[in-house]
Amino acid sequence: MNYQPQQPYQQPQSQPYPQQPYQPYQPYQQPPPQQPYQQQPYQQQPQQPAPQQSYACPSCGSTAEYAPGTNSLRCPHCRFEQPIAPVNREVREHAWEELASLPAKPRGAGGQILQCPGCGASNETNALSGRCRFCATPMVASAATDRIVPEGLVPFRVDKRDVHDNLRKWARSRWFAPNSLKKVNSAESLDGTYVPHWTYDAATASSYSGERGEEYTVGSGNNKETKVRWHSVQGTVQRFFDDVLVPGAGHLPADRLEALEPWPLKQALPYQEAYLAGFRTLRYDVEPEAGFQCAQQKMAKVIEKDVKKDIGGDRQRVHAVNTNYGAVTYKLLLLPVWFASYVYNGKQWQIMVNAETGKITGDRPYSPWKIALAVALVTVLVTLAVVLGRHHHH
């Protein structure tokens, strides 16, 4: 066996014999890097469904789903519950240096193909989990092929029923909302989604230069004037940042997601695919490097406050801040959000609910009548106050 493969290598000069093994060898070796190699992933993708998890109910055989607020899978048909076995693994931070050793993120033609465990249909999707678009059976893909696998997740605690209750309270508590909005407890669409977020830790040391202003007054009585004496200063401030949160889904409004904070990040569970069953899970499309730039902007705001406090005095001017980031770590977490939308007055309004705390953020209509009434009322009160004030002086 050993003898044969060596021949093409050993005798390249004596052409008569190796000519045959050589000929098939060359055409076979050359094309792959150029043409078929690139096309293969695109061609093969549809035939080869991505590796995925299936959670068959041991009692009736249909697919079980994660039951919010528990550590169990529940069958939607026979209500049989089975506990999700905890994994013996900590949610840990990853050193920034690890990123350099990770392979580049694989980019497929489209999403991956998931085969429905219920009806067997092929579903093409970019999500990590979701439902079959033909029979709504839960499907969960394996994250093992991603560049970075989620480290942990905060599971859904608020279920659909609670979301409806929360929406009702929210609609009732909105000032200036039209009266008919109070009926919005049944959202037209309710979508439970795990949204990827990056967290970053960093030990920062920031050297700064600026000026400290001390106020003093000149003159007296009505001619009093406040002036400022400026002194140039420089110094260093240090701060350790823990779990600075940056959304990893670039197509969602970051300010809305921020409005859902705070999250109980310290209570995140180690990533287990069973918690995704029955929910949609988005893959991150903001790379960790880009996420860290957002995290640095968030840190910069805090550092500037530290610098002003360090400068002291009555007023502060900050000219330059130079920050060094040490011991940087990152991790990918999945956080649970209910996306609700309702139609009001022929327009669609969007709401997000933190599925751990129940906190709501979102669009809501204003009633022009109520606002006009309030403005009129304020005007009346101000006029009344002015009249009474004059009356009092006389």
For each residue, the residues with C-beta under 8 A, 3 or more apart:
1: 4 5
2: 5 6
3: 6 7
4: 1 7
5: 1 2 8 9
6: 2 3 9 10
7: 3 4 10 11 17 18 21
8: 5 11 12 18 21 22 25
9: 5 6 12
10: 6 7
11: 7 8 14 17 18
12: 8 9 18
13:
14: 11 17 18
15: 18 19
16: 19
17: 7 11 14 20
18: 7 8 11 12 14 15 21 22
19: 15 16 22 23
20: 17 23 24
21: 7 8 18 24 25
22: 8 18 19 25 26
23: 19 20 26 27
24: 20 21 27 28
25: 8 21 22 28 29
26: 22 23 29 30
27: 23 24 30 31
28: 24 25 31 32
29: 25 26 32
30: 26 27 33 34
31: 27 28 34 35 36 37
32: 28 29 36 37
33: 30 37
34: 30 31 37 38
35: 31 38 39
36: 31 32 39 40
37: 31 32 33 34 40
38: 34 35 41 42
39: 35 36 42 43
40: 36 37 43 44
41: 38 44 45 108 109
42: 38 39 45 108 109
43: 39 40 46
44: 40 41 47 48
45: 41 42 48 108 109 110 112 113
46: 43 113 122 124
47: 44
48: 44 45 113
49: 52 112 113 114 115 122
50: 112 113 114 141 142 145
51: 141 142 144 145
52: 49 114 115 139 140 141 142
53: 140 141 142 273 274 277
54: 63 117 140
55: 63 64 65 73 138 140 274 277
56: 61 62 63 64 117
57: 60 61 62 63 64 75 77 78 80 82
58: 80 82
59: 75 78 80
60: 57 75 77 78 80
61: 56 57
62: 56 57 75 76 77 78 118 137
63: 54 55 56 57 75 117 118 137 138 277
64: 55 56 57 73 74 75 76 80 82 277
65: 55 73 74 75 76 138 277 278 279
66: 72 73 74 84 155 156 274 275 276 277 278 279
67: 70 72 73 74 81 159
68: 155 156 157 158 159 192 355
69: 156 157 158 159
70: 67 74 81
71: 83 84 86 155
72: 66 67 81 82 83 84
73: 55 64 65 66 67 81 82 84 274 277
74: 64 65 66 67 70 79 80 81
75: 57 59 60 62 63 64 65 78 79 80 81
76: 62 64 65 79 278
77: 57 60 62
78: 57 59 60 62 75
79: 74 75 76
80: 57 58 59 60 64 74 75
81: 67 70 72 73 74 75
82: 57 58 64 72 73
83: 71 72
84: 66 71 72 73 272 274 275
85:
86: 71 269
87: 270 272
88:
89: 270
90: 270
91: 151 152 268 269 270 331 333
92: 151 331
93: 201 329 330 331
94: 98 151 329 330 331
95: 98 328 329
96: 99 292 328 329 330
97: 100 101
98: 94 95 101 102
99: 96 102 288 289 330
100: 97
101: 97 98
102: 98 99 147 148
103: 106 147
104: 147
105: 146 147 287
106: 103 145 147
107:
108: 41 42 45 111 112
109: 41 42 45
110: 45 124 126
111: 108 124 125 126 127
112: 45 49 50 108 124 125 126 141 145
113: 45 46 48 49 50 122 123 124
114: 49 50 52 122 123 124 125 130 139 141
115: 49 52 120 121 122 123 139
116: 119 120 121 122 123 132 134 135 137 139
117: 54 56 63 137 139
118: 62 63 132 135 137
119: 116 132 134 135 137
120: 115 116
121: 115 116 132 133 134 135
122: 46 49 113 114 115 116
123: 113 114 115 116 130 132 133 134 139
124: 46 110 111 112 113 114
125: 111 112 114 130 139 141
126: 110 111 112 283
127: 111 130 141 280 281 282 283
128: 140 141 143 194 276 281 282 283
129: 138 139 140 141 194 273 276 277 279 280 281
130: 114 123 125 127 138 139 280 281
131: 136 137 138 139 278 280
132: 116 118 119 121 123 135 136 137 138 139
133: 121 123 136
134: 116 119 121 123
135: 116 118 119 121 132
136: 131 132 133
137: 62 63 116 117 118 119 131 132
138: 55 63 65 129 130 131 132 277 278 279
139: 52 114 115 116 117 123 125 129 130 131 132
140: 52 53 54 55 128 129 273 274 276 277 281
141: 50 51 52 53 112 114 125 127 128 129
142: 50 51 52 53 145 273
143: 128 146 149 150 271 273
144: 51 149
145: 50 51 106 112 142
146: 105 143 149 283
147: 102 103 104 105 106
148: 102 284 288 332
149: 143 144 146 271 332
150: 143 153 196 271 332 333 334
151: 91 92 94 270 271 331 332 333
152: 91 268 269 270 271 331 333 334
153: 150 194 268 269 271 272 275 276 333 334 335 336
154: 263 264 265 267 268 269 333 334 335 336 356
155: 66 68 71 269 275 336
156: 66 68 69 159 192 275 279 336 355 356
157: 68 69 336 355 356
158: 68 69 162 163 166 336 338 353 354 355 356 357 358
159: 67 68 69 156 162 163
160: 163 164 190 192 338
161: 164 165
162: 158 159 165 166 358
163: 158 159 160 166 167 187 190 338 340 353 355
164: 160 161 167 168 185 186 187
165: 161 162 168 169 185
166: 158 162 163 169 170 353 358 360
167: 163 164 170 171 184 185 187 340 351 353 360
168: 164 165 171 172 182 184 185
169: 165 166 172 173
170: 166 167 173 174 351 360
171: 167 168 174 177 181 182 183 184 185 364
172: 168 169 182
173: 169 170
174: 170 171 177 181 364
175: 370
176: 366 367 370 371 374
177: 171 174 181 182 364 365 366 367 370
178: 181 344 365 366 367 370
179: 182 367
180: 183 344
181: 171 174 177 178 184 344 364 365
182: 168 171 172 177 179
183: 171 180
184: 167 168 171 181 187 342 344
185: 164 165 167 168 171
186: 164 342
187: 163 164 167 184 190 340 341 342 351
188: 341 342 343 348
189: 339 340 341
190: 160 163 187 338 339 340
191: 280 338 339 340
192: 68 156 160 278 279 280 336 337 338 355
193: 279 280 281 282 336 337 338 339
194: 128 129 153 276 279 280 281 282 334 335 336 337
195: 247 248 249 252 257 282 334 335 336 337
196: 150 247 248 249 282 283 284 332 333 334 335
197: 245 246 247 248 257 332 333 334 335
198: 245 246 247 248 284 286 288 291 292 295 330 331 332 333
199: 243 244 245 246 265 330 331 333
200: 241 243 244 246 291 292 295 328 329 330
201: 93 240 241 242 243 244 327 328 329 330
202: 240 241 244 295 299 325 326 327 328 329
203: 238 240 241 325 326 327
204: 238 239 240 241 299 303 323 324 325 326
205: 236 237 238 323 324 326
206: 236 237 238 239 303 306 307 321 322 323 324
207: 234 235 236 321 322
208: 234 235 236 237 307 310 311 318 319 320 321 322
209: 232 233 234 319 320
210: 232 233 234 307 311 316 317 318 319 320
211: 230 231 232 233 311 316 317 319
212: 230 231 233 311 312 313 315 316
213: 228 229 230 231 313 314 315 316 317
214: 228 229 231 313 314
215: 226 227 228 229 314 315
216: 226 227 228 229
217: 224 225 226 227
218: 224 225 227
219: 223 224 225
220: 223 224
221: 224
222:
223: 219 220
224: 217 218 219 220 221
225: 217 218 219
226: 215 216 217
227: 215 216 217 218
228: 213 214 215 216 314 315
229: 213 214 215 216
230: 211 212 213 317
231: 211 212 213 214 313
232: 209 210 211
233: 209 210 211 212 311
234: 207 208 209 210
235: 207 208 307 310 311
236: 205 206 207 208
237: 205 206 208 303 306 307 310
238: 203 204 205 206
239: 204 206 299 302 303 306
240: 201 202 203 204
241: 200 201 202 203 204 244 295 299 302
242: 201
243: 199 200 201 265 266
244: 199 200 201 202 241 295 298 299
245: 197 198 199 261 263 265
246: 197 198 199 200 286 291 292 294 295 298
247: 195 196 197 198 250 252 254 257 258 286
248: 195 196 197 198 284 285 286 291 332
249: 195 196 252 282 284 285 286
250: 247 285 286
251: 285
252: 195 247 249 256 257
253: 256 257
254: 247 257 258 294
255: 258 259
256: 252 253 259 260 352 361 362
257: 195 197 247 252 253 254 260 261 337 352
258: 247 254 255 261
259: 255 256 352 361
260: 256 257 263 337 352 353 354 359 361
261: 245 257 258
262: 357
263: 154 245 260 335 354 356 357
264: 154 267 268 356 357
265: 154 199 243 245 268 333
266: 243
267: 154 264
268: 91 152 153 154 264 265 333
269: 86 91 152 153 154 155 272 275
270: 87 89 90 91 151 152
271: 143 149 150 151 152 153 334
272: 84 87 153 269 275
273: 53 129 140 142 143 276 277
274: 53 55 66 73 84 140 277
275: 66 84 153 155 156 269 272
276: 66 128 129 140 153 194 273 279 281 334
277: 53 55 63 64 65 66 73 129 138 140 273 274
278: 65 66 76 131 138 192
279: 65 66 129 138 156 192 193 194 276 336
280: 127 129 130 131 191 192 193 194
281: 127 128 129 130 140 193 194 276 334
282: 127 128 193 194 195 196 249
283: 126 127 128 146 196
284: 148 196 198 248 249 287 332
285: 248 249 250 251
286: 198 246 247 248 249 250 290 291
287: 105 284 290 291
288: 99 148 198 291 292 330 332
289: 99 292 293
290: 286 287 293 294
291: 198 200 246 248 286 287 288 294 295 330
292: 96 198 200 246 288 289 295 296 328 330
293: 289 290 296 297
294: 246 254 290 291 297 298
295: 198 200 202 241 244 246 291 292 298 299
296: 292 293 299 300 323 325
297: 293 294 300 301
298: 244 246 294 295 301 302
299: 202 204 239 241 244 295 296 302 303 323
300: 296 297 303 304 321 323
301: 297 298 304 305
302: 239 241 298 299 305 306
303: 204 206 237 239 299 300 306 307 321 323
304: 300 301 307 308 318 321
305: 301 302 308 309
306: 206 237 239 302 303 309 310
307: 206 208 210 235 237 303 304 310 311 316 318 321
308: 304 305 311 316 318
309: 305 306 312
310: 208 235 237 306 307
311: 208 210 211 212 233 235 307 308 316 318
312: 212 309 316
313: 212 213 214 231 316
314: 213 214 215 228
315: 212 213 215 228
316: 210 211 212 213 307 308 311 312 313
317: 210 211 213 230
318: 208 210 304 307 308 311 321
319: 208 209 210 211
320: 208 209 210
321: 206 207 208 300 303 304 307 318
322: 206 207 208
323: 204 205 206 296 299 300 303
324: 204 205 206
325: 202 203 204 296 328
326: 202 203 204 205
327: 201 202 203
328: 95 96 200 201 202 292 325
329: 93 94 95 96 200 201 202
330: 93 94 96 99 198 199 200 201 288 291 292
331: 91 92 93 94 151 152 198 199
332: 148 149 150 151 196 197 198 248 284 288
333: 91 150 151 152 153 154 196 197 198 199 265 268
334: 150 152 153 154 194 195 196 197 271 276 281
335: 153 154 194 195 196 197 263 356
336: 153 154 155 156 157 158 192 193 194 195 279 354 355 356
337: 192 193 194 195 257 260 352 353 354 355
338: 158 160 163 190 191 192 193 352 353 355
339: 189 190 191 193 350 351 352
340: 163 167 187 189 190 191 350 351 352 353 362
341: 187 188 189 348 349 350 351
342: 184 186 187 188 348 349 351
343: 188 346 347 348 349
344: 178 180 181 184 347 349 365
345: 365
346: 343
347: 343 344 365
348: 188 341 342 343
349: 341 342 343 344 362 363 364 365
350: 339 340 341 362 363
351: 167 170 187 339 340 341 342 360 361 362 363
352: 256 257 259 260 337 338 339 340 360 361 362
353: 158 163 166 167 260 337 338 340 358 359 360
354: 158 260 263 336 337 357 358 359 360
355: 68 156 157 158 163 192 336 337 338 358
356: 154 156 157 158 263 264 335 336
357: 158 262 263 264 354
358: 158 162 166 353 354 355
359: 260 353 354
360: 166 167 170 351 352 353 354
361: 256 259 260 351 352
362: 256 340 349 350 351 352
363: 349 350 351
364: 171 174 177 181 349
365: 177 178 181 344 345 347 349
366: 176 177 178 370 371
367: 176 177 178 179 370 371
368: 371 372
369: 372 373
370: 175 176 177 178 366 367 373 374
371: 176 366 367 368 374 375
372: 368 369 375 376
373: 369 370 376 377
374: 176 370 371 377 378
375: 371 372 378 379
376: 372 373 379 380
377: 373 374 380 381
378: 374 375 381 382
379: 375 376 382 383
380: 376 377 383 384
381: 377 378 384 385
382: 378 379 385 386
383: 379 380 386 387
384: 380 381 387 388
385: 381 382 388 389
386: 382 383 389 390
387: 383 384 390 391
388: 384 385 391 392
389: 385 386 392 393
390: 386 387 393 394
391: 387 388 394
392: 388 389
393: 389 390
394: 390 391
